Amino acid sequence: AYGIKIQKSVLSPAFLSTTLSALDEALHGGVACGSLTEITGPPGCGKTQFCIMMSVLATLPTDMGGLGGAVVYIDTESAFSAERLIEIAESRFPRYFNTEEKLLLTSSKVYLYRELTCDEVLQRINSLEEEIISKGVKLVIIDSVASVVRKEFDTQLQGNIKERNKFLAKEASLLKYLAEEFSIPVNKVLLYSSRLASTHNPVSTSEYWDYRRVPPQPV
């Protein structure tokens, strides 16, 4: 396993295209491989839909602009929909997804984990290194970090702020390591609202690492 781990491909793409020309242009090519990208926006604006679409794109063959690999999707809000994954695949790439076999193959490449607490999220992230190697994972998504943080930490309490920041720093460190070690994109969803924007401690890891923040786009 160690030999496989250190054998990074020099041919790994620099970006995973979103297939949305305006967004790709703004991102200078797409979602960067080897880095952590935050997807932000208010509730109901399409963050999960965007992540599902990126899951489809990552499973596409490289000659179609995909990464030709599997996806790990960590769902903290039970928002992921396999039916929506199929709908997006069929509507965006009807010529390629013209058989049930191809649709099922893409679905089987998306490994869904429902983790509902901060501890569960960290445990899952800690276990991903071996899974990335064994399953050929090319994209990791967490939807969403804000969900578990909001449930577990009251930002009005100083002790909770310290624990929350400790969790965010640890989570960001692990995700950044995975992205860089395996030259894959890692997407994480954050909630942005006027309430969170007004607090002195918004739910974000940008204070710990350089990152790319992407507003949601129509799918």
ABEGO torsion letter per residue (X at the ends): XAAAAABBBAABBABBBAGBAAAAAAAGGEBBBGBBBBBBEBBGAGAAAAAAAAAAAAABBAAAGBAGBBBBBBBAAGABBAAAAAAAAAAABAAABABAAAAAAAAAABBBBBBABAAAAAAAAAAAAAAAAAAGBABBBBOBAAAAAAAABBAABAAAAAAAAAAAAAAAAAAAAAAAAAGBBBBBBBBBBAAAAABABBBBAAAABBBBBBBBBBX
